[in-house]
Structure formats: structure tokens, C-alpha cells
């Protein structure tokens, strides 16, 4: 068991805390040689606790197509072969959208006139500190506005050392960056918390581990002693609970300052010693069934007026965070109770949680066809290996039990089709994939557009766009003034799809080193797409020095801290009862959220007035 991946269905469960402290325990108490790699490249946080001095820095570059106009015949073949809609032909000109390009090489290889050339562009970097003490450390950083996290992870994992215990801190969720992090590992340690959100996301992560045939254990973080919902799940899936880290506010305060907990609190050594022992003793692959789709009653056509969509204006706000676990969904659900004349959208399609508090009645649903996958007909395969060398995503490998034949790993395949087009023997075929499910539901807070991406599936950005389009149709049909969206964590593909073109972004953070780091990446993303941003500081009294830093950073970004919510156990109690903080109506956090809404409502009205004046001026100019 030399290769351990630490994962979670959502961020903020303590995944990074477990990764850093386990690496520290193994290297100092067990005297093991350890390499820790932070593969959460959208929001890498491990180094905030390690402070490594990197001896190696390498840019991660990928080939992107560049149009050569004087060679182009405007045949449009490049548009036809691109499965990502990254190329368009407009008036005999070829437009390339780098944000959508997957660098598969299909357009370059198949252009009959060689009118596209490769240009190496950096999408991120990896940094490594081999001599860092007490363990070697590396991390990857994806550039803001880029979406190809798996390629950065691929380069980072080259630093895995066969003579070390390699610990991978994976991204949260179950999409392609997590699949790439889990590939080739010996053991998966899932970190969760004993809440309905934690259980929902743990179920998704366990399902992915099962698909990858990984022995798995569970660590319950922030254990209050009332862990029955996690224990029942673990028993039903035969996943051992290898450890529990108790909830203590002093641990949270120490974490907020960037401390390695096991150094500050020696009593935690025994917990990590037992975690490692249990991991070695009990190694079982989870027995997890596919999660059932949400119940759908009689399908309802909510657009009763001949499906006619009226073009009425609305304001769209997305609630985001640079990482999960800051309270994003908790705050969205509270605002959903207070905001009137709105449609709700849960854009966190990888680990949707808003519906747990909204208790939706599904009115309409449908399959989401995310794209194509490819497979090799073993009877036609001659074993030439051309597909192996062509694939940019390491999805092709030797077929099990069939010497000289190749097969495609469907979890790794990104559906570019290059192998299909260039196989000389016609051995490769494609099929449409159902990658998830979309829903339109009715809740007591209003209509809700939401979705569920299949475990380990690609194209989360496309599904987010579908959720937003459904919400837009509802808002326009019924003349709603607002769309309130719960966005995905991170800064990658799904967040880009969630934030592009919205009117405001509400960034939820917490006063910790990691919270500040991830907030800045979220603010950078909002700035990149010219979206005005506001900030909510959750648990602001956990570390008042860090809260003051957040206020200063807000000014640097020309943003505004619009709400500060105190640490309050009533928030946890409300979630355990399946309620929002507003309907629970207890504690200081409830009062702070009412004040947040007062400030936010005033700002929204101000923005609406500015928009009206802008439209009047534009009409006057015309």
C-alpha cells in the first residue's frame, strides 16, 4: 500500500488536513519516506501548511491549434471533427475558442490543407521540493480561466517515487480531475463529515472508488459523536471507518492559522496511528449501488402557453467559493428563503446538495447526453498501436487477456474521436453517452433547475449550461426578476460555465489561510470574466486577524464585504434537521444572514437601477 489517494465528495470536509497530517505522522513517527502531492490543482492548499521551498518548477504546456489563413479553403472539416464546439466558421474565417479546446489534435491531424498548426501554450505549472523536510512535496497550479486540470495532474504525478509512500491530495468531487488523481493508486481514503451534505457526497465518492476497484476507508472529520448516518452507510457498503477526528473549535482556530495539527496537538498522533493501522489491516473495495434517480411524478409542461418563452429581463447571481465547505450551499439556501420573485439553479452538478434543503417535487426530467465515447472492436483490431500513440488522454491500453489487442478506458476517454478518424482498419466506433440527468422541480422556495452528473463522467460544464438555460427559460416565461444559483467549487470548467455572463458573483469564504487563498482565486476568476463580486465571510469570528485580511483584500479587488456570519453550532443543527438557517430561526448566524440579505437586496436594487439608466442612455444614443 505505497500509493494512497485522499478524496472527498465535496470540499471543506478536512481532506487537506488529513493529507498533510498523515504525511507528517508517517514521516516523523513511523520514519517512512513520504512524498505528498497536492493534485487539487484548481485550489491547491497543502503548501499553506508546509511552506516548501521548491527546487523544481515546470510549466505545463499543451498544443493548441492556430489558424493559417492563406492555406485554408474554408471547407469546415475542422469544425465538423471538433467534439467540443471549440472551432467555428464565420464568413469563411475560422475562430478557435481556447477555453473550450481540449488539445486533442483532431483538427490539426485531419485538416486536408494543413491550415492549422500547433502552438504550445501554458495552462499551469507544477512545483516540487524533493529535499523538503520531513517529506518531499509537490503541487500543481491550474491557470485561471483554464479547464484542463487532468493534464496538470498527469504531469504532477510523474513525481511519485516508487521507494516512497505517495500520498495524493485529490480535488473534491467525482469528475475527471478526481479520476486522474485516483488512477494507479493502491488505496482510497475518503474524508467526510456527519451531515446530510457529507453523506450525499460521500456516497458519490465511494461509488467512484468502487468503479476504479480501489480498496477504501472512511475518516469522519469533525465528529460530534453523533455519526450514525455515516456509520449506517459504511456498514451497508462494507467500507471500514478507519478513524474519527473529533470536533473541537481549537482545532479549527489552529487550522485557520496554517498550523499542522499533529504538531500543535500531540493527542492527535494516536488517531493518525490508528488510521494508518486500520488502512493496512482492512482493505475492501466498496459495495456501492448506483444512486437512484430522484422520483418523478407525472411529467408536467410548466410552459403551458404553447411553450412560448417571453424575453423578459432578469438579474442572475451565482454563489461561489474557491473551494467547497465554506458554507456556500448553506448561504444559498438561506437566501432562497428571503429572495422573492426568483428561480433557483443548482449548478454544482457534480455534487448537488441544494435539493436536500429545498425538498423538490420533480416536475420534469431528462437524460443529459454529454458527448461521445469510443470503443475498439477486438475482432477488427490488428494491434498496430496507432491509437495508443495518438491518444492525448492516456485512455488506450493493452486489452486484458487479449495479447496484441487494445482497448479504451471509458473513464479516461474524453471523446475527441481522433483515434476513430485515423484508425486505418475501421476498428474503432463511437456511441452516445448518457452522462447525467437534469431536472426541473417545484419547491416551497420556487422553481428549481438542477441536475446530477454521472459518477466519473466528463462534460460537467455542458450540464451546468443546460441547468442555467432551463432556469433562464423559467424566469423569462414567468417574468421572474432573479435567478439565484448555487455554483460549483473551484475555478475549473464547471465554474467557468456557471459564472460566464452572470450579473453578480457572491463569493463565500472563511477566515483561514486556505479560505483566503481560494477566495482570491475565485475573485480572479470573476475579474477574468468581468463579473462584479461581493464577499461573505462565514465564521468570521474564528480568526479575526484573517477576517481583517479579507476586508483588505476585498478593497484591492474593488469588491465589497457584504456580510459577516459568526461561528454558530445552530447552523450544524439546522442542517442535521434538513432545514435552512432561516427556517430554523435560531442563533446569531440567523440574525447575521438577515442582515446579509438586507445589504444584498439594497445592492441588487442599486444594480437594477444602473442597468435601467444604461439602457435608457443606449437607446438615446441610437
Secondary structure, DSSP 8 states (H G I E B T S, - for coil): --EEEEE-SSTTSSHHHHHHHHHHHHHHTS---EEEEE--TTS--THHHH----SEEEEEEEEEEEE-GGG-----HHHHH-TTS-EEEETTEEEE-TTT-----HHHHH-TT--EEEEEEEEEEEEEETT-SSSEEEEEEE-TT---HHHHHHHHGGG--TTSEEEEE--SSSSHHHHHHHTT-SEEEEEEESSHHHHHHHHHHHHHHHHTT-EEEEEEEEE-S--HHHHHHHHHHT-EEEEEEE--HHHHHHHHTT--HHHH-TTHHHHHHHHHHHHHH---B----------B-S---S-TTTT-------EEEEEEESSSSSSHHHHHHHHHHH--SEEEEE--TTS--HHHHH--EEEEEEEEEEEEEEEE-TTT-----HHHHH-SSS-EEE-TT-TT-EEE-TTT-----HHHHH-TT--EEEEEEEEEEEEEEEETTEEEEEEEE-TT-S-HHHHHHHHHHHHHHHHHHHT-SEEEEEEEESSSHHHHHHHTT-SEEEEEEESSHHHHHHHHHHHHHHHHTT-EEEEEEETGGG-HHHHHHHHHHHHHTT-EEEEEE---HHHHHHHHTT--HHHHT-SHHHHHHHHHHHHHHHHHHHHHHHHHHHHHHHHHH-
